[in-house]
Amino acid sequence: MAAPTNMDLFSAPIKHTHNSSTIKSTVLIALAVTAQAHTIFQSLSVNGADQGQLVGLRAPKSNNPIYDVIDQQLACGHPGSHSDKVINVKAGDRIGAKWGHVLGGAQRPNDRDNPIASSHKGPISTYMARVDNAATASPNGLKWFKIHEDGLDTRTGKWGVDNMIAAAGWAYATIPRCLAPGQYLLRQELLALHSAGSVVPSATVSIPGAYKQDDKGILLQIWVKDVPNNGRKAYTVPGPRPMSC
């Protein structure tokens, strides 16, 4: 049996085209939710401008998690709604992913678990993959590269999830300035470390395929000894290192 993981993700197609001296990219966001963290990516912002609820997103119908790191739905989550809207961005732009407990945000009035339960601590990573057609490309079988990760700050004891909660559900990344023009899928994942299992059965990576079922960064259970900051010990975010220009 595969070890359970706790990941919430979104994927997004991105298109780059040269325009004079600038590089433009078109981002079509596809939402992927694969975690026990129970949260859903709701909207995309570009340099602080919210593009709208589910605009450009492939969103799942629920916040139910994917537990298996080799599940074929890992790249982009369970199938749901699919927007073919393409969002234009430039290399170097700051993009944000807005997370909410359920589609629409809060599940109930005064929902303390919106955008996510505070116990669901862990890293947040952002990946991209080049495609021919961002609006129609399948997230399966692609070669993904990481552009950003927000893991554990051993000085403060804060995780990427803590930073997302503090930012009212927003998690940010920057499109690399040196990224070649073209079309891409973009995905963001949230790995919640509150109930990881213990069963052991540079470039680009395949998703699924980027993680192993015995990766220490996935099997870490931060609540076993009630040390949500990992005892201030260093933590390595699963997957490849982020792209460096």
Biotite code that builds the C-alpha atoms (Angstrom):
import biotite.structure as struc

atoms = struc.array([
    struc.Atom([0.000, 0.000, 0.000], chain_id="A", res_id=1, res_name="MET", atom_name="CA", element="C"),
    struc.Atom([1.339, 3.412, -0.885], chain_id="A", res_id=2, res_name="ALA", atom_name="CA", element="C"),
    struc.Atom([2.288, 5.844, 1.812], chain_id="A", res_id=3, res_name="ALA", atom_name="CA", element="C"),
    struc.Atom([-0.272, 8.633, 2.173], chain_id="A", res_id=4, res_name="PRO", atom_name="CA", element="C"),
    struc.Atom([0.747, 12.162, 1.256], chain_id="A", res_id=5, res_name="THR", atom_name="CA", element="C"),
    struc.Atom([-1.014, 15.382, 2.057], chain_id="A", res_id=6, res_name="ASN", atom_name="CA", element="C"),
    struc.Atom([-0.888, 17.672, -0.944], chain_id="A", res_id=7, res_name="MET", atom_name="CA", element="C"),
    struc.Atom([-3.096, 20.412, -2.316], chain_id="A", res_id=8, res_name="ASP", atom_name="CA", element="C"),
    struc.Atom([-2.143, 21.538, -5.779], chain_id="A", res_id=9, res_name="LEU", atom_name="CA", element="C"),
    struc.Atom([-3.081, 23.528, -8.811], chain_id="A", res_id=10, res_name="PHE", atom_name="CA", element="C"),
    struc.Atom([-1.684, 23.322, -12.343], chain_id="A", res_id=11, res_name="SER", atom_name="CA", element="C"),
    struc.Atom([-1.655, 25.999, -14.967], chain_id="A", res_id=12, res_name="ALA", atom_name="CA", element="C"),
    struc.Atom([-0.819, 26.336, -18.624], chain_id="A", res_id=13, res_name="PRO", atom_name="CA", element="C"),
    struc.Atom([1.481, 29.250, -19.486], chain_id="A", res_id=14, res_name="ILE", atom_name="CA", element="C"),
    struc.Atom([2.315, 30.715, -22.892], chain_id="A", res_id=15, res_name="LYS", atom_name="CA", element="C"),
    struc.Atom([5.424, 32.817, -23.635], chain_id="A", res_id=16, res_name="HIS", atom_name="CA", element="C"),
    struc.Atom([5.805, 34.985, -26.747], chain_id="A", res_id=17, res_name="THR", atom_name="CA", element="C"),
    struc.Atom([8.368, 37.676, -27.483], chain_id="A", res_id=18, res_name="HIS", atom_name="CA", element="C"),
    struc.Atom([6.975, 41.196, -27.921], chain_id="A", res_id=19, res_name="ASN", atom_name="CA", element="C"),
    struc.Atom([9.553, 43.861, -28.709], chain_id="A", res_id=20, res_name="SER", atom_name="CA", element="C"),
    struc.Atom([12.072, 43.800, -25.870], chain_id="A", res_id=21, res_name="SER", atom_name="CA", element="C"),
    struc.Atom([9.796, 42.026, -23.422], chain_id="A", res_id=22, res_name="THR", atom_name="CA", element="C"),
    struc.Atom([8.846, 38.429, -22.901], chain_id="A", res_id=23, res_name="ILE", atom_name="CA", element="C"),
    struc.Atom([5.156, 37.723, -22.488], chain_id="A", res_id=24, res_name="LYS", atom_name="CA", element="C"),
    struc.Atom([3.700, 34.574, -21.099], chain_id="A", res_id=25, res_name="SER", atom_name="CA", element="C"),
    struc.Atom([0.144, 33.414, -21.096], chain_id="A", res_id=26, res_name="THR", atom_name="CA", element="C"),
    struc.Atom([-0.962, 31.525, -18.030], chain_id="A", res_id=27, res_name="VAL", atom_name="CA", element="C"),
    struc.Atom([-3.926, 29.198, -17.969], chain_id="A", res_id=28, res_name="LEU", atom_name="CA", element="C"),
    struc.Atom([-4.294, 27.927, -14.444], chain_id="A", res_id=29, res_name="ILE", atom_name="CA", element="C"),
    struc.Atom([-5.424, 24.375, -13.823], chain_id="A", res_id=30, res_name="ALA", atom_name="CA", element="C"),
    struc.Atom([-6.305, 23.593, -10.274], chain_id="A", res_id=31, res_name="LEU", atom_name="CA", element="C"),
    struc.Atom([-5.075, 20.429, -8.611], chain_id="A", res_id=32, res_name="ALA", atom_name="CA", element="C"),
    struc.Atom([-6.059, 19.389, -5.109], chain_id="A", res_id=33, res_name="VAL", atom_name="CA", element="C"),
    struc.Atom([-4.309, 16.336, -3.717], chain_id="A", res_id=34, res_name="THR", atom_name="CA", element="C"),
    struc.Atom([-3.998, 16.699, 0.015], chain_id="A", res_id=35, res_name="ALA", atom_name="CA", element="C"),
    struc.Atom([-5.493, 15.921, 3.308], chain_id="A", res_id=36, res_name="GLN", atom_name="CA", element="C"),
    struc.Atom([-5.082, 19.610, 3.938], chain_id="A", res_id=37, res_name="ALA", atom_name="CA", element="C"),
    struc.Atom([-8.524, 20.228, 2.438], chain_id="A", res_id=38, res_name="HIS", atom_name="CA", element="C"),
    struc.Atom([-8.109, 23.506, 0.595], chain_id="A", res_id=39, res_name="THR", atom_name="CA", element="C"),
    struc.Atom([-8.673, 24.603, -3.003], chain_id="A", res_id=40, res_name="ILE", atom_name="CA", element="C"),
    struc.Atom([-6.895, 27.107, -5.235], chain_id="A", res_id=41, res_name="PHE", atom_name="CA", element="C"),
    struc.Atom([-9.559, 29.685, -6.126], chain_id="A", res_id=42, res_name="GLN", atom_name="CA", element="C"),
    struc.Atom([-8.006, 32.360, -8.312], chain_id="A", res_id=43, res_name="SER", atom_name="CA", element="C"),
    struc.Atom([-4.783, 33.707, -9.778], chain_id="A", res_id=44, res_name="LEU", atom_name="CA", element="C"),
    struc.Atom([-3.274, 37.146, -9.315], chain_id="A", res_id=45, res_name="SER", atom_name="CA", element="C"),
    struc.Atom([-0.683, 38.789, -11.563], chain_id="A", res_id=46, res_name="VAL", atom_name="CA", element="C"),
    struc.Atom([1.381, 41.485, -9.870], chain_id="A", res_id=47, res_name="ASN", atom_name="CA", element="C"),
    struc.Atom([-1.382, 41.868, -7.297], chain_id="A", res_id=48, res_name="GLY", atom_name="CA", element="C"),
    struc.Atom([-4.286, 41.979, -9.777], chain_id="A", res_id=49, res_name="ALA", atom_name="CA", element="C"),
    struc.Atom([-6.798, 39.209, -9.028], chain_id="A", res_id=50, res_name="ASP", atom_name="CA", element="C"),
    struc.Atom([-7.905, 37.586, -12.298], chain_id="A", res_id=51, res_name="GLN", atom_name="CA", element="C"),
    struc.Atom([-11.225, 36.405, -10.852], chain_id="A", res_id=52, res_name="GLY", atom_name="CA", element="C"),
    struc.Atom([-12.797, 33.344, -9.262], chain_id="A", res_id=53, res_name="GLN", atom_name="CA", element="C"),
    struc.Atom([-11.844, 30.193, -11.238], chain_id="A", res_id=54, res_name="LEU", atom_name="CA", element="C"),
    struc.Atom([-10.738, 32.277, -14.241], chain_id="A", res_id=55, res_name="VAL", atom_name="CA", element="C"),
    struc.Atom([-8.168, 30.227, -16.146], chain_id="A", res_id=56, res_name="GLY", atom_name="CA", element="C"),
    struc.Atom([-8.419, 27.376, -13.651], chain_id="A", res_id=57, res_name="LEU", atom_name="CA", element="C"),
    struc.Atom([-8.975, 23.654, -13.849], chain_id="A", res_id=58, res_name="ARG", atom_name="CA", element="C"),
    struc.Atom([-10.707, 23.219, -10.534], chain_id="A", res_id=59, res_name="ALA", atom_name="CA", element="C"),
    struc.Atom([-11.729, 20.040, -8.708], chain_id="A", res_id=60, res_name="PRO", atom_name="CA", element="C"),
    struc.Atom([-15.260, 19.607, -7.446], chain_id="A", res_id=61, res_name="LYS", atom_name="CA", element="C"),
    struc.Atom([-14.192, 19.127, -3.846], chain_id="A", res_id=62, res_name="SER", atom_name="CA", element="C"),
    struc.Atom([-11.239, 19.620, -1.534], chain_id="A", res_id=63, res_name="ASN", atom_name="CA", element="C"),
    struc.Atom([-10.765, 15.893, -1.002], chain_id="A", res_id=64, res_name="ASN", atom_name="CA", element="C"),
    struc.Atom([-7.061, 14.995, -0.967], chain_id="A", res_id=65, res_name="PRO", atom_name="CA", element="C"),
    struc.Atom([-4.905, 12.662, -3.016], chain_id="A", res_id=66, res_name="ILE", atom_name="CA", element="C"),
    struc.Atom([-2.812, 10.511, -0.683], chain_id="A", res_id=67, res_name="TYR", atom_name="CA", element="C"),
    struc.Atom([-0.622, 8.501, -3.067], chain_id="A", res_id=68, res_name="ASP", atom_name="CA", element="C"),
    struc.Atom([2.523, 10.105, -4.505], chain_id="A", res_id=69, res_name="VAL", atom_name="CA", element="C"),
    struc.Atom([2.262, 7.861, -7.580], chain_id="A", res_id=70, res_name="ILE", atom_name="CA", element="C"),
    struc.Atom([-1.430, 8.587, -8.232], chain_id="A", res_id=71, res_name="ASP", atom_name="CA", element="C"),
    struc.Atom([-1.963, 9.559, -11.891], chain_id="A", res_id=72, res_name="GLN", atom_name="CA", element="C"),
    struc.Atom([-4.064, 12.532, -10.731], chain_id="A", res_id=73, res_name="GLN", atom_name="CA", element="C"),
    struc.Atom([-1.170, 13.957, -8.719], chain_id="A", res_id=74, res_name="LEU", atom_name="CA", element="C"),
    struc.Atom([-0.133, 16.541, -11.317], chain_id="A", res_id=75, res_name="ALA", atom_name="CA", element="C"),
    struc.Atom([-3.445, 18.350, -11.474], chain_id="A", res_id=76, res_name="CYS", atom_name="CA", element="C"),
    struc.Atom([-5.812, 16.774, -9.000], chain_id="A", res_id=77, res_name="GLY", atom_name="CA", element="C"),
    struc.Atom([-9.203, 15.167, -9.469], chain_id="A", res_id=78, res_name="HIS", atom_name="CA", element="C"),
    struc.Atom([-11.067, 16.252, -12.627], chain_id="A", res_id=79, res_name="PRO", atom_name="CA", element="C"),
    struc.Atom([-13.591, 19.050, -12.225], chain_id="A", res_id=80, res_name="GLY", atom_name="CA", element="C"),
    struc.Atom([-14.339, 22.315, -14.006], chain_id="A", res_id=81, res_name="SER", atom_name="CA", element="C"),
    struc.Atom([-12.034, 23.403, -16.842], chain_id="A", res_id=82, res_name="HIS", atom_name="CA", element="C"),
    struc.Atom([-11.628, 27.019, -17.938], chain_id="A", res_id=83, res_name="SER", atom_name="CA", element="C"),
    struc.Atom([-9.961, 27.645, -21.310], chain_id="A", res_id=84, res_name="ASP", atom_name="CA", element="C"),
    struc.Atom([-9.243, 31.273, -20.416], chain_id="A", res_id=85, res_name="LYS", atom_name="CA", element="C"),
    struc.Atom([-5.614, 32.241, -21.033], chain_id="A", res_id=86, res_name="VAL", atom_name="CA", element="C"),
    struc.Atom([-4.076, 34.795, -18.684], chain_id="A", res_id=87, res_name="ILE", atom_name="CA", element="C"),
    struc.Atom([-1.214, 36.938, -19.984], chain_id="A", res_id=88, res_name="ASN", atom_name="CA", element="C"),
    struc.Atom([1.839, 37.429, -17.799], chain_id="A", res_id=89, res_name="VAL", atom_name="CA", element="C"),
    struc.Atom([5.433, 38.468, -18.401], chain_id="A", res_id=90, res_name="LYS", atom_name="CA", element="C"),
    struc.Atom([8.599, 36.760, -17.303], chain_id="A", res_id=91, res_name="ALA", atom_name="CA", element="C"),
    struc.Atom([9.492, 38.292, -13.965], chain_id="A", res_id=92, res_name="GLY", atom_name="CA", element="C"),
    struc.Atom([5.854, 38.838, -12.974], chain_id="A", res_id=93, res_name="ASP", atom_name="CA", element="C"),
    struc.Atom([4.760, 37.879, -9.475], chain_id="A", res_id=94, res_name="ARG", atom_name="CA", element="C"),
    struc.Atom([1.872, 35.466, -9.550], chain_id="A", res_id=95, res_name="ILE", atom_name="CA", element="C"),
    struc.Atom([-0.290, 34.529, -6.602], chain_id="A", res_id=96, res_name="GLY", atom_name="CA", element="C"),
    struc.Atom([-2.469, 31.516, -5.877], chain_id="A", res_id=97, res_name="ALA", atom_name="CA", element="C"),
    struc.Atom([-5.523, 32.181, -3.711], chain_id="A", res_id=98, res_name="LYS", atom_name="CA", element="C"),
    struc.Atom([-6.487, 29.196, -1.560], chain_id="A", res_id=99, res_name="TRP", atom_name="CA", element="C"),
    struc.Atom([-9.805, 28.600, 0.197], chain_id="A", res_id=100, res_name="GLY", atom_name="CA", element="C"),
    struc.Atom([-11.257, 25.870, 2.392], chain_id="A", res_id=101, res_name="HIS", atom_name="CA", element="C"),
    struc.Atom([-13.870, 25.064, -0.280], chain_id="A", res_id=102, res_name="VAL", atom_name="CA", element="C"),
    struc.Atom([-14.836, 26.603, -3.620], chain_id="A", res_id=103, res_name="LEU", atom_name="CA", element="C"),
    struc.Atom([-15.975, 30.090, -2.719], chain_id="A", res_id=104, res_name="GLY", atom_name="CA", element="C"),
    struc.Atom([-13.728, 30.278, 0.343], chain_id="A", res_id=105, res_name="GLY", atom_name="CA", element="C"),
    struc.Atom([-15.260, 29.652, 3.745], chain_id="A", res_id=106, res_name="ALA", atom_name="CA", element="C"),
    struc.Atom([-17.276, 26.480, 4.244], chain_id="A", res_id=107, res_name="GLN", atom_name="CA", element="C"),
    struc.Atom([-19.452, 28.121, 6.898], chain_id="A", res_id=108, res_name="ARG", atom_name="CA", element="C"),
    struc.Atom([-19.722, 31.479, 8.704], chain_id="A", res_id=109, res_name="PRO", atom_name="CA", element="C"),
    struc.Atom([-16.622, 32.199, 10.795], chain_id="A", res_id=110, res_name="ASN", atom_name="CA", element="C"),
    struc.Atom([-14.856, 29.191, 9.278], chain_id="A", res_id=111, res_name="ASP", atom_name="CA", element="C"),
    struc.Atom([-11.621, 28.922, 11.277], chain_id="A", res_id=112, res_name="ARG", atom_name="CA", element="C"),
    struc.Atom([-10.258, 26.456, 8.727], chain_id="A", res_id=113, res_name="ASP", atom_name="CA", element="C"),
    struc.Atom([-10.427, 28.956, 5.867], chain_id="A", res_id=114, res_name="ASN", atom_name="CA", element="C"),
    struc.Atom([-8.144, 29.030, 3.920], chain_id="A", res_id=115, res_name="PRO", atom_name="CA", element="C"),
    struc.Atom([-6.847, 25.905, 5.657], chain_id="A", res_id=116, res_name="ILE", atom_name="CA", element="C"),
    struc.Atom([-6.688, 24.363, 9.124], chain_id="A", res_id=117, res_name="ALA", atom_name="CA", element="C"),
    struc.Atom([-3.690, 25.816, 10.955], chain_id="A", res_id=118, res_name="SER", atom_name="CA", element="C"),
    struc.Atom([-2.593, 22.297, 11.945], chain_id="A", res_id=119, res_name="SER", atom_name="CA", element="C"),
    struc.Atom([-2.024, 21.400, 8.278], chain_id="A", res_id=120, res_name="HIS", atom_name="CA", element="C"),
    struc.Atom([1.531, 22.702, 8.202], chain_id="A", res_id=121, res_name="LYS", atom_name="CA", element="C"),
    struc.Atom([4.016, 21.998, 5.424], chain_id="A", res_id=122, res_name="GLY", atom_name="CA", element="C"),
    struc.Atom([5.769, 23.386, 2.329], chain_id="A", res_id=123, res_name="PRO", atom_name="CA", element="C"),
    struc.Atom([4.241, 24.988, -0.764], chain_id="A", res_id=124, res_name="ILE", atom_name="CA", element="C"),
    struc.Atom([5.962, 24.455, -4.134], chain_id="A", res_id=125, res_name="SER", atom_name="CA", element="C"),
    struc.Atom([5.298, 25.903, -7.590], chain_id="A", res_id=126, res_name="THR", atom_name="CA", element="C"),
    struc.Atom([6.105, 24.028, -10.813], chain_id="A", res_id=127, res_name="TYR", atom_name="CA", element="C"),
    struc.Atom([5.909, 24.720, -14.551], chain_id="A", res_id=128, res_name="MET", atom_name="CA", element="C"),
    struc.Atom([6.000, 22.510, -17.639], chain_id="A", res_id=129, res_name="ALA", atom_name="CA", element="C"),
    struc.Atom([6.250, 23.555, -21.279], chain_id="A", res_id=130, res_name="ARG", atom_name="CA", element="C"),
    struc.Atom([3.371, 22.499, -23.558], chain_id="A", res_id=131, res_name="VAL", atom_name="CA", element="C"),
    struc.Atom([2.224, 23.045, -27.146], chain_id="A", res_id=132, res_name="ASP", atom_name="CA", element="C"),
    struc.Atom([-1.238, 24.344, -26.273], chain_id="A", res_id=133, res_name="ASN", atom_name="CA", element="C"),
    struc.Atom([-1.813, 25.689, -22.783], chain_id="A", res_id=134, res_name="ALA", atom_name="CA", element="C"),
    struc.Atom([-5.595, 25.639, -23.114], chain_id="A", res_id=135, res_name="ALA", atom_name="CA", element="C"),
    struc.Atom([-5.893, 21.954, -23.978], chain_id="A", res_id=136, res_name="THR", atom_name="CA", element="C"),
    struc.Atom([-2.700, 20.242, -22.773], chain_id="A", res_id=137, res_name="ALA", atom_name="CA", element="C"),
    struc.Atom([-2.990, 17.255, -20.472], chain_id="A", res_id=138, res_name="SER", atom_name="CA", element="C"),
    struc.Atom([-0.950, 17.545, -17.257], chain_id="A", res_id=139, res_name="PRO", atom_name="CA", element="C"),
    struc.Atom([0.062, 13.900, -17.551], chain_id="A", res_id=140, res_name="ASN", atom_name="CA", element="C"),
    struc.Atom([3.425, 12.841, -18.968], chain_id="A", res_id=141, res_name="GLY", atom_name="CA", element="C"),
    struc.Atom([4.980, 16.318, -18.811], chain_id="A", res_id=142, res_name="LEU", atom_name="CA", element="C"),
    struc.Atom([8.453, 17.343, -17.652], chain_id="A", res_id=143, res_name="LYS", atom_name="CA", element="C"),
    struc.Atom([8.037, 19.691, -14.714], chain_id="A", res_id=144, res_name="TRP", atom_name="CA", element="C"),
    struc.Atom([10.559, 22.138, -13.267], chain_id="A", res_id=145, res_name="PHE", atom_name="CA", element="C"),
    struc.Atom([10.210, 23.915, -9.949], chain_id="A", res_id=146, res_name="LYS", atom_name="CA", element="C"),
    struc.Atom([10.278, 27.720, -9.899], chain_id="A", res_id=147, res_name="ILE", atom_name="CA", element="C"),
    struc.Atom([9.688, 28.324, -6.200], chain_id="A", res_id=148, res_name="HIS", atom_name="CA", element="C"),
    struc.Atom([9.406, 26.610, -2.845], chain_id="A", res_id=149, res_name="GLU", atom_name="CA", element="C"),
    struc.Atom([8.461, 27.859, 0.597], chain_id="A", res_id=150, res_name="ASP", atom_name="CA", element="C"),
    struc.Atom([9.486, 25.276, 3.172], chain_id="A", res_id=151, res_name="GLY", atom_name="CA", element="C"),
    struc.Atom([10.400, 25.638, 6.855], chain_id="A", res_id=152, res_name="LEU", atom_name="CA", element="C"),
    struc.Atom([12.108, 28.741, 8.230], chain_id="A", res_id=153, res_name="ASP", atom_name="CA", element="C"),
    struc.Atom([14.122, 27.255, 11.093], chain_id="A", res_id=154, res_name="THR", atom_name="CA", element="C"),
    struc.Atom([14.610, 30.712, 12.647], chain_id="A", res_id=155, res_name="ARG", atom_name="CA", element="C"),
    struc.Atom([10.903, 31.440, 13.026], chain_id="A", res_id=156, res_name="THR", atom_name="CA", element="C"),
    struc.Atom([9.509, 27.905, 12.912], chain_id="A", res_id=157, res_name="GLY", atom_name="CA", element="C"),
    struc.Atom([7.098, 29.017, 10.167], chain_id="A", res_id=158, res_name="LYS", atom_name="CA", element="C"),
    struc.Atom([6.112, 26.799, 7.226], chain_id="A", res_id=159, res_name="TRP", atom_name="CA", element="C"),
    struc.Atom([4.974, 27.811, 3.769], chain_id="A", res_id=160, res_name="GLY", atom_name="CA", element="C"),
    struc.Atom([1.416, 27.033, 4.865], chain_id="A", res_id=161, res_name="VAL", atom_name="CA", element="C"),
    struc.Atom([1.780, 29.412, 7.827], chain_id="A", res_id=162, res_name="ASP", atom_name="CA", element="C"),
    struc.Atom([2.862, 32.155, 5.425], chain_id="A", res_id=163, res_name="ASN", atom_name="CA", element="C"),
    struc.Atom([-0.104, 31.426, 3.154], chain_id="A", res_id=164, res_name="MET", atom_name="CA", element="C"),
    struc.Atom([-2.535, 31.654, 6.091], chain_id="A", res_id=165, res_name="ILE", atom_name="CA", element="C"),
    struc.Atom([-0.928, 34.926, 7.225], chain_id="A", res_id=166, res_name="ALA", atom_name="CA", element="C"),
    struc.Atom([-1.388, 36.278, 3.680], chain_id="A", res_id=167, res_name="ALA", atom_name="CA", element="C"),
    struc.Atom([-5.150, 35.567, 3.783], chain_id="A", res_id=168, res_name="ALA", atom_name="CA", element="C"),
    struc.Atom([-4.824, 32.492, 1.595], chain_id="A", res_id=169, res_name="GLY", atom_name="CA", element="C"),
    struc.Atom([-2.348, 33.802, -0.989], chain_id="A", res_id=170, res_name="TRP", atom_name="CA", element="C"),
    struc.Atom([0.844, 31.931, -1.903], chain_id="A", res_id=171, res_name="ALA", atom_name="CA", element="C"),
    struc.Atom([3.232, 33.670, -4.290], chain_id="A", res_id=172, res_name="TYR", atom_name="CA", element="C"),
    struc.Atom([5.928, 32.821, -6.828], chain_id="A", res_id=173, res_name="ALA", atom_name="CA", element="C"),
    struc.Atom([7.799, 34.730, -9.518], chain_id="A", res_id=174, res_name="THR", atom_name="CA", element="C"),
    struc.Atom([7.950, 33.658, -13.173], chain_id="A", res_id=175, res_name="ILE", atom_name="CA", element="C"),
    struc.Atom([11.713, 33.301, -13.866], chain_id="A", res_id=176, res_name="PRO", atom_name="CA", element="C"),
    struc.Atom([13.038, 36.264, -15.860], chain_id="A", res_id=177, res_name="ARG", atom_name="CA", element="C"),
    struc.Atom([15.158, 33.983, -18.045], chain_id="A", res_id=178, res_name="CYS", atom_name="CA", element="C"),
    struc.Atom([12.329, 31.607, -18.952], chain_id="A", res_id=179, res_name="LEU", atom_name="CA", element="C"),
    struc.Atom([12.112, 30.940, -22.690], chain_id="A", res_id=180, res_name="ALA", atom_name="CA", element="C"),
    struc.Atom([8.956, 32.117, -24.492], chain_id="A", res_id=181, res_name="PRO", atom_name="CA", element="C"),
    struc.Atom([6.268, 29.543, -25.109], chain_id="A", res_id=182, res_name="GLY", atom_name="CA", element="C"),
    struc.Atom([3.268, 27.927, -23.497], chain_id="A", res_id=183, res_name="GLN", atom_name="CA", element="C"),
    struc.Atom([3.429, 26.314, -20.097], chain_id="A", res_id=184, res_name="TYR", atom_name="CA", element="C"),
    struc.Atom([1.355, 24.628, -17.448], chain_id="A", res_id=185, res_name="LEU", atom_name="CA", element="C"),
    struc.Atom([1.767, 26.003, -13.957], chain_id="A", res_id=186, res_name="LEU", atom_name="CA", element="C"),
    struc.Atom([0.947, 24.029, -10.824], chain_id="A", res_id=187, res_name="ARG", atom_name="CA", element="C"),
    struc.Atom([1.199, 24.743, -7.134], chain_id="A", res_id=188, res_name="GLN", atom_name="CA", element="C"),
    struc.Atom([1.156, 22.099, -4.436], chain_id="A", res_id=189, res_name="GLU", atom_name="CA", element="C"),
    struc.Atom([0.661, 22.181, -0.711], chain_id="A", res_id=190, res_name="LEU", atom_name="CA", element="C"),
    struc.Atom([2.125, 19.288, 1.256], chain_id="A", res_id=191, res_name="LEU", atom_name="CA", element="C"),
    struc.Atom([0.500, 18.946, 4.694], chain_id="A", res_id=192, res_name="ALA", atom_name="CA", element="C"),
    struc.Atom([2.655, 16.960, 7.102], chain_id="A", res_id=193, res_name="LEU", atom_name="CA", element="C"),
    struc.Atom([0.105, 16.311, 9.833], chain_id="A", res_id=194, res_name="HIS", atom_name="CA", element="C"),
    struc.Atom([-0.711, 12.676, 9.005], chain_id="A", res_id=195, res_name="SER", atom_name="CA", element="C"),
    struc.Atom([2.052, 11.230, 6.862], chain_id="A", res_id=196, res_name="ALA", atom_name="CA", element="C"),
    struc.Atom([2.333, 7.454, 6.663], chain_id="A", res_id=197, res_name="GLY", atom_name="CA", element="C"),
    struc.Atom([5.246, 5.158, 7.418], chain_id="A", res_id=198, res_name="SER", atom_name="CA", element="C"),
    struc.Atom([4.803, 2.422, 4.805], chain_id="A", res_id=199, res_name="VAL", atom_name="CA", element="C"),
    struc.Atom([7.859, 2.044, 2.541], chain_id="A", res_id=200, res_name="VAL", atom_name="CA", element="C"),
    struc.Atom([6.789, -0.019, -0.513], chain_id="A", res_id=201, res_name="PRO", atom_name="CA", element="C"),
    struc.Atom([17.907, 19.236, -12.147], chain_id="A", res_id=202, res_name="SER", atom_name="CA", element="C"),
    struc.Atom([16.344, 19.124, -14.375], chain_id="A", res_id=203, res_name="ALA", atom_name="CA", element="C"),
    struc.Atom([12.765, 18.211, -15.052], chain_id="A", res_id=204, res_name="THR", atom_name="CA", element="C"),
    struc.Atom([10.688, 15.592, -13.335], chain_id="A", res_id=205, res_name="VAL", atom_name="CA", element="C"),
    struc.Atom([7.577, 13.603, -14.106], chain_id="A", res_id=206, res_name="SER", atom_name="CA", element="C"),
    struc.Atom([4.514, 14.021, -11.906], chain_id="A", res_id=207, res_name="ILE", atom_name="CA", element="C"),
    struc.Atom([3.776, 11.467, -10.603], chain_id="A", res_id=208, res_name="PRO", atom_name="CA", element="C"),
    struc.Atom([7.403, 10.371, -10.432], chain_id="A", res_id=209, res_name="GLY", atom_name="CA", element="C"),
    struc.Atom([8.993, 13.391, -8.749], chain_id="A", res_id=210, res_name="ALA", atom_name="CA", element="C"),
    struc.Atom([8.493, 11.898, -5.292], chain_id="A", res_id=211, res_name="TYR", atom_name="CA", element="C"),
    struc.Atom([9.291, 8.565, -3.725], chain_id="A", res_id=212, res_name="LYS", atom_name="CA", element="C"),
    struc.Atom([7.073, 6.865, -1.204], chain_id="A", res_id=213, res_name="GLN", atom_name="CA", element="C"),
    struc.Atom([9.882, 6.936, 1.347], chain_id="A", res_id=214, res_name="ASP", atom_name="CA", element="C"),
    struc.Atom([10.945, 10.576, 0.860], chain_id="A", res_id=215, res_name="ASP", atom_name="CA", element="C"),
    struc.Atom([11.803, 11.990, 4.283], chain_id="A", res_id=216, res_name="LYS", atom_name="CA", element="C"),
    struc.Atom([10.217, 15.308, 3.363], chain_id="A", res_id=217, res_name="GLY", atom_name="CA", element="C"),
    struc.Atom([6.880, 13.562, 2.811], chain_id="A", res_id=218, res_name="ILE", atom_name="CA", element="C"),
    struc.Atom([6.899, 10.990, 5.607], chain_id="A", res_id=219, res_name="LEU", atom_name="CA", element="C"),
    struc.Atom([7.676, 13.600, 8.265], chain_id="A", res_id=220, res_name="LEU", atom_name="CA", element="C"),
    struc.Atom([4.910, 13.649, 10.896], chain_id="A", res_id=221, res_name="GLN", atom_name="CA", element="C"),
    struc.Atom([5.230, 16.971, 12.712], chain_id="A", res_id=222, res_name="ILE", atom_name="CA", element="C"),
    struc.Atom([2.580, 16.216, 15.325], chain_id="A", res_id=223, res_name="TRP", atom_name="CA", element="C"),
    struc.Atom([3.944, 12.879, 16.613], chain_id="A", res_id=224, res_name="VAL", atom_name="CA", element="C"),
    struc.Atom([6.009, 14.679, 19.232], chain_id="A", res_id=225, res_name="LYS", atom_name="CA", element="C"),
    struc.Atom([3.995, 17.898, 18.958], chain_id="A", res_id=226, res_name="ASP", atom_name="CA", element="C"),
    struc.Atom([6.790, 19.781, 17.201], chain_id="A", res_id=227, res_name="VAL", atom_name="CA", element="C"),
    struc.Atom([5.089, 21.625, 14.312], chain_id="A", res_id=228, res_name="PRO", atom_name="CA", element="C"),
    struc.Atom([8.305, 23.555, 13.657], chain_id="A", res_id=229, res_name="ASN", atom_name="CA", element="C"),
    struc.Atom([10.273, 20.288, 13.249], chain_id="A", res_id=230, res_name="ASN", atom_name="CA", element="C"),
    struc.Atom([12.278, 21.181, 16.345], chain_id="A", res_id=231, res_name="GLY", atom_name="CA", element="C"),
    struc.Atom([13.827, 24.016, 14.299], chain_id="A", res_id=232, res_name="ARG", atom_name="CA", element="C"),
    struc.Atom([15.752, 21.396, 12.343], chain_id="A", res_id=233, res_name="LYS", atom_name="CA", element="C"),
    struc.Atom([16.370, 21.907, 8.639], chain_id="A", res_id=234, res_name="ALA", atom_name="CA", element="C"),
    struc.Atom([13.693, 20.590, 6.289], chain_id="A", res_id=235, res_name="TYR", atom_name="CA", element="C"),
    struc.Atom([14.227, 19.716, 2.615], chain_id="A", res_id=236, res_name="THR", atom_name="CA", element="C"),
    struc.Atom([11.205, 20.340, 0.392], chain_id="A", res_id=237, res_name="VAL", atom_name="CA", element="C"),
    struc.Atom([10.470, 17.269, -1.775], chain_id="A", res_id=238, res_name="PRO", atom_name="CA", element="C"),
    struc.Atom([11.195, 17.415, -5.499], chain_id="A", res_id=239, res_name="GLY", atom_name="CA", element="C"),
    struc.Atom([13.913, 19.130, -7.533], chain_id="A", res_id=240, res_name="PRO", atom_name="CA", element="C"),
    struc.Atom([15.604, 22.394, -6.687], chain_id="A", res_id=241, res_name="ARG", atom_name="CA", element="C"),
    struc.Atom([13.865, 25.531, -8.006], chain_id="A", res_id=242, res_name="PRO", atom_name="CA", element="C"),
    struc.Atom([14.962, 26.844, -11.406], chain_id="A", res_id=243, res_name="MET", atom_name="CA", element="C"),
    struc.Atom([17.838, 29.317, -11.219], chain_id="A", res_id=244, res_name="SER", atom_name="CA", element="C"),
    struc.Atom([18.459, 31.912, -13.953], chain_id="A", res_id=245, res_name="CYS", atom_name="CA", element="C"),
])
